[in-house]
């Protein structure tokens, strides 16, 4: 039975890696399966690989499903197609208002050490630290107010500019140049939160929208997008609060979560190594189809997979 107000999506994630010379073998990991948690439920999932390879799946340290496979035969292209059916329920609105001192409670700090520490893509300098201190001070003795101030600062302070950065650019440069894409918005928000003593984690997922930058809803019920990223901040006494700094919105039923971690490196959509002289070119695309949540019976996609 679908949750009241839930929305059902059919997801098709397709990546093609082409090589300019023959590759003798490759080993890969894919993180494309939506998460199942208190806000969303995966109804069906399948992964197809060409050239064919046996797929072994496991759940990693952060709780994300990982599909791993190796292709032994020589090839000049690798195609990965993940399909899923998922329902996303409405989220409750923030009602907590903890004081800043609760961030320093020993039990809270110990439980969130990994999301307070610096990581490869969230390693900040003095300017980020000074900005975090200023934003928290202006918010007063209010954790939620501080998180919202960071969220607004990142959204209004950066210009959405595809191609202006690369995975791995440091957050100090992102803030100084004031431009980037969703990964950069999320990494800067993480750095500001952690610099302020607020635990925060990186989220990878899909976003049903006409534009990542504006967050405007699509006029149609089918869109072609890229994978998306946002962040979650830990609020004492409440839990993880997801916000999307790229478009300045709170995460809602149009956000489909894959997984979370310290930064991008913990939840990349695809990662692998190969043997051979060929240089790779990667093309990835995500198709999302939206429909109102059903109260009885599986979707056509679920029925087809059940019959296989």
ChimeraX attribute file (.defattr): number of C-alpha atoms within 10 A of each C-alpha:
attribute: neighborCount
match mode: 1-to-1
recipient: residues
	/A:1	9
	/A:2	17
	/A:3	16
	/A:4	11
	/A:5	15
	/A:6	22
	/A:7	20
	/A:8	25
	/A:9	26
	/A:10	22
	/A:11	23
	/A:12	20
	/A:13	23
	/A:14	19
	/A:15	18
	/A:16	17
	/A:17	15
	/A:18	19
	/A:19	18
	/A:20	12
	/A:21	15
	/A:22	16
	/A:23	23
	/A:24	16
	/A:25	15
	/A:26	18
	/A:27	15
	/A:28	16
	/A:29	20
	/A:30	22
	/A:31	22
	/A:32	32
	/A:33	28
	/A:34	27
	/A:35	20
	/A:36	19
	/A:37	10
	/A:38	9
	/A:39	18
	/A:40	23
	/A:41	20
	/A:42	17
	/A:43	18
	/A:44	20
	/A:45	19
	/A:46	13
	/A:47	17
	/A:48	15
	/A:49	17
	/A:50	13
	/A:51	16
	/A:52	15
	/A:53	15
	/A:54	12
	/A:55	16
	/A:56	11
	/A:57	13
	/A:58	11
	/A:59	11
	/A:60	12
	/A:61	9
	/A:62	12
	/A:63	14
	/A:64	21
	/A:65	22
	/A:66	21
	/A:67	20
	/A:68	19
	/A:69	19
	/A:70	20
	/A:71	20
	/A:72	16
	/A:73	12
	/A:74	15
	/A:75	18
	/A:76	16
	/A:77	18
	/A:78	19
	/A:79	17
	/A:80	18
	/A:81	19
	/A:82	20
	/A:83	21
	/A:84	21
	/A:85	25
	/A:86	25
	/A:87	26
	/A:88	26
	/A:89	21
	/A:90	16
	/A:91	17
	/A:92	8
	/A:93	8
	/A:94	10
	/A:95	8
	/A:96	14
	/A:97	15
	/A:98	17
	/A:99	15
	/A:100	22
	/A:101	11
	/A:102	16
	/A:103	19
	/A:104	13
	/A:105	11
	/A:106	9
	/A:107	10
	/A:108	16
	/A:109	17
	/A:110	11
	/A:111	11
	/A:112	15
	/A:113	11
	/A:114	15
	/A:115	23
	/A:116	22
	/A:117	16
	/A:118	17
	/A:119	15
	/A:120	12
	/A:121	21
	/A:122	27
	/A:123	18
	/A:124	21
	/A:125	14
	/A:126	10
	/A:127	12
	/A:128	22
	/A:129	17
	/A:130	13
	/A:131	16
	/A:132	24
	/A:133	17
	/A:134	14
	/A:135	20
	/A:136	24
	/A:137	13
	/A:138	13
	/A:139	17
	/A:140	12
	/A:141	15
	/A:142	18
	/A:143	23
	/A:144	23
	/A:145	19
	/A:146	24
	/A:147	26
	/A:148	18
	/A:149	18
	/A:150	24
	/A:151	28
	/A:152	18
	/A:153	19
	/A:154	26
	/A:155	21
	/A:156	14
	/A:157	15
	/A:158	21
	/A:159	17
	/A:160	21
	/A:161	13
	/A:162	11
	/A:163	9
	/A:164	12
	/A:165	17
	/A:166	12
	/A:167	11
	/A:168	14
	/A:169	16
	/A:170	19
	/A:171	24
	/A:172	19
	/A:173	15
	/A:174	19
	/A:175	18
	/A:176	12
	/A:177	14
	/A:178	17
	/A:179	20
	/A:180	21
	/A:181	23
	/A:182	22
	/A:183	27
	/A:184	32
	/A:185	29
	/A:186	32
	/A:187	30
	/A:188	30
	/A:189	34
	/A:190	33
	/A:191	30
	/A:192	29
	/A:193	29
	/A:194	23
	/A:195	24
	/A:196	25
	/A:197	19
	/A:198	24
	/A:199	27
	/A:200	31
	/A:201	27
	/A:202	26
	/A:203	26
	/A:204	29
	/A:205	22
	/A:206	24
	/A:207	26
	/A:208	26
	/A:209	22
	/A:210	17
	/A:211	14
	/A:212	21
	/A:213	17
	/A:214	13
	/A:215	17
	/A:216	12
	/A:217	14
	/A:218	12
	/A:219	9
	/A:220	10
	/A:221	13
	/A:222	18
	/A:223	18
	/A:224	14
	/A:225	19
	/A:226	17
	/A:227	21
	/A:228	22
	/A:229	31
	/A:230	30
	/A:231	28
	/A:232	24
	/A:233	22
	/A:234	22
	/A:235	24
	/A:236	22
	/A:237	11
	/A:238	12
	/A:239	11
	/A:240	15
	/A:241	18
	/A:242	21
	/A:243	23
	/A:244	27
	/A:245	29
	/A:246	29
	/A:247	22
	/A:248	18
	/A:249	15
	/A:250	17
	/A:251	20
	/A:252	17
	/A:253	19
	/A:254	19
	/A:255	21
	/A:256	26
	/A:257	24
	/A:258	24
	/A:259	25
	/A:260	23
	/A:261	22
	/A:262	25
	/A:263	25
	/A:264	24
	/A:265	15
	/A:266	18
	/A:267	26
	/A:268	18
	/A:269	21
	/A:270	16
	/A:271	13
	/A:272	12
	/A:273	10
	/A:274	17
	/A:275	13
	/A:276	13
	/A:277	12
	/A:278	16
	/A:279	14
	/A:280	17
	/A:281	11
	/A:282	12
	/A:283	11
	/A:284	17
	/A:285	14
	/A:286	19
	/A:287	19
	/A:288	21
	/A:289	16
	/A:290	19
	/A:291	14
	/A:292	12
	/A:293	21
	/A:294	17
	/A:295	11
	/A:296	8
	/A:297	10
	/A:298	16
	/A:299	17
	/A:300	11
	/A:301	15
	/A:302	17
	/A:303	12
	/A:304	11
	/A:305	11
	/A:306	10
	/A:307	6
	/A:308	5
